Amino acid sequence: MSKLFSELKVGGVTFKNRAWVSPMCQYSAVEGVIQDWHAVHYGSLITGGSGLVMVEASAVAPEGRITPRCAGIWTDQQAQVWAEVPRFAQRFGVKTGIQLAHAGRKASTNVPWDEPGSVAPSAGGWQTIAPSAIAFEGYAAPREMTLDEIEELKGQFAAAAERALGAGFDVIEIHAAHGYLLHEFLSPISNKRTDEYGGSFENRIRLLCEIASYVRLIVPATHGLFVRISASDWIDGGWSIEDSVALSRELKARGVDLIDCSSAGISPEQQIEVGPGYQVKFARQIQQEAGILTNAVGMITTGEQAEEILSDGAVSAVMIARAMLGNPRWPIQAAADLGDEIPWPNQYARGFTAR
Ligand SMILES: Cc1cc2nc3c(=O)[nH]c(=O)nc-3n(C[C@H](O)[C@H](O)[C@H](O)COP(=O)(O)O)c2cc1C
């Protein structure tokens, strides 16, 4: 049996394999409520054989959406509709996670298939908020968050986690990557605050650490708590892999089970060394030096490549995004390529068994 298709226990959750679906926004919600598109999209991914389907960034507050069409989990109604995803997944032994998110200064933008840029409040957008009133190039300027708003945000993450558990998700992931709000607090490029939430490393990581602690109080030991980080800003003087190792130690101490290691997104000035598996080195370093489980993500496209990444145990799982869009049954194909067999859904069995 390959490493990719062997079980993995993280926190209180046992995944049937280590080929996981990475979170992917669908920009197709209405008032934050997922729609029929999501049923088709997640249905195909759930029946594809992954150990974990992590659903898209879901806003903890309306102004935390990347676009007006992004999904949310700030109301009970949104959570009730989300509950269909874990309910369906359970039939296939697939675990589900939800990414709790706030887009900060990168909120209130157009969907990717429209012109890039901000949506004005007069056109259904809103005033964005951030640690400091510094715009992301090409977007409207955010307003600096008050200390009261920072307090409120912690409550929004906690309430969203509670709703997500009620909806039946096995894993809660805090989105602290890709230049969105929690990453904006971490990075010295976007955080110029002079209070206890800005300046030193300890101050910049304070908000994420507090949110992780609050959310852990809500997420029981039977479930998993992940944090997705951008392990590097890929900018001199920005957030670095060394910062990520130190942060991951702190998150581990607060009960986080796994660090989902992505990178970049804080500024268009980033100089990314893109190539197959280009973020794997971050996942390796964090797991080895911070002693917390990690998954790798980014340009992992074949079963052989995923198996190689997992082979020496320095990374515990892989998340796959675009290759899963191209083939939602990627795990079934990858297993076959590695000489393992994982079942097709029963409904398709007649097409793929000798009987
Ligand atoms: C359509 C699309 C939507 C995405 N939405 C999210 C998201 O909601 N949250 C997130 O953390 N990353 C998001 N990403 C990034 C992916 O999860 C992944 O990290 C990235 O695509 C690199 O992996 P890949 O090379 O396997 O595609 C998105 C990527 C795509 C292609």
The ligand as an SDF file (V2000), in Angstrom:
LIG
                    3D

 31 33  0  0  0  0  0  0  0  0999 V2000
  -10.5850   28.1860   -8.3020 C   0  0  0  0  0  0  0  0  0  0  0  0
   -9.6600   28.2730   -7.1150 C   0  0  0  0  0  0  0  0  0  0  0  0
  -10.1540   28.7490   -5.9050 C   0  0  0  0  0  0  0  0  0  0  0  0
   -9.3310   28.8060   -4.7750 C   0  0  0  0  0  0  0  0  0  0  0  0
   -9.8770   29.1750   -3.5670 N   0  0  0  0  0  0  0  0  0  0  0  0
   -9.1490   29.0470   -2.4300 C   0  0  0  0  0  0  0  0  0  0  0  0
   -9.7460   29.1870   -1.1500 C   0  0  0  0  0  0  0  0  0  0  0  0
  -10.9640   29.3540   -1.0050 O   0  0  0  0  0  0  0  0  0  0  0  0
   -8.9290   29.0920   -0.0630 N   0  0  0  0  0  0  0  0  0  0  0  0
   -7.5970   28.8400   -0.1620 C   0  0  0  0  0  0  0  0  0  0  0  0
   -6.9060   28.7780    0.8480 O   0  0  0  0  0  0  0  0  0  0  0  0
   -7.0190   28.6450   -1.3660 N   0  0  0  0  0  0  0  0  0  0  0  0
   -7.7660   28.7080   -2.4880 C   0  0  0  0  0  0  0  0  0  0  0  0
   -7.1970   28.4290   -3.6980 N   0  0  0  0  0  0  0  0  0  0  0  0
   -5.8010   27.9540   -3.7300 C   0  0  0  0  0  0  0  0  0  0  0  0
   -5.7700   26.4180   -3.7250 C   0  0  0  0  0  0  0  0  0  0  0  0
   -6.3730   25.8740   -2.5630 O   0  0  0  0  0  0  0  0  0  0  0  0
   -4.3190   25.8940   -3.8330 C   0  0  0  0  0  0  0  0  0  0  0  0
   -3.6210   26.2740   -2.6690 O   0  0  0  0  0  0  0  0  0  0  0  0
   -3.6070   26.4300   -5.0850 C   0  0  0  0  0  0  0  0  0  0  0  0
   -4.4530   26.3730   -6.2290 O   0  0  0  0  0  0  0  0  0  0  0  0
   -2.3450   25.6250   -5.3770 C   0  0  0  0  0  0  0  0  0  0  0  0
   -2.6420   24.2730   -5.5460 O   0  0  0  0  0  0  0  0  0  0  0  0
   -2.7350   23.5690   -7.0160 P   0  0  0  0  0  0  0  0  0  0  0  0
   -1.4300   23.8310   -7.7050 O   0  0  0  0  0  0  0  0  0  0  0  0
   -2.9640   22.1060   -6.7120 O   0  0  0  0  0  0  0  0  0  0  0  0
   -3.8770   24.2000   -7.7440 O   0  0  0  0  0  0  0  0  0  0  0  0
   -7.9800   28.4070   -4.8520 C   0  0  0  0  0  0  0  0  0  0  0  0
   -7.4840   27.9660   -6.0920 C   0  0  0  0  0  0  0  0  0  0  0  0
   -8.3060   27.8720   -7.2000 C   0  0  0  0  0  0  0  0  0  0  0  0
   -7.7530   27.3180   -8.4890 C   0  0  0  0  0  0  0  0  0  0  0  0
  1  2  1  0
  2  3  1  0
  2 30  2  0
  3  4  2  0
  4  5  1  0
  4 28  1  0
  5  6  2  0
  6  7  1  0
  6 13  1  0
  7  8  2  0
  7  9  1  0
  9 10  1  0
 10 11  2  0
 10 12  1  0
 12 13  2  0
 13 14  1  0
 14 15  1  0
 14 28  1  0
 15 16  1  0
 16 17  1  0
 16 18  1  0
 18 19  1  0
 18 20  1  0
 20 21  1  0
 20 22  1  0
 22 23  1  0
 23 24  1  0
 24 25  2  0
 24 26  1  0
 24 27  1  0
 28 29  2  0
 29 30  1  0
 30 31  1  0
M  END
$$$$
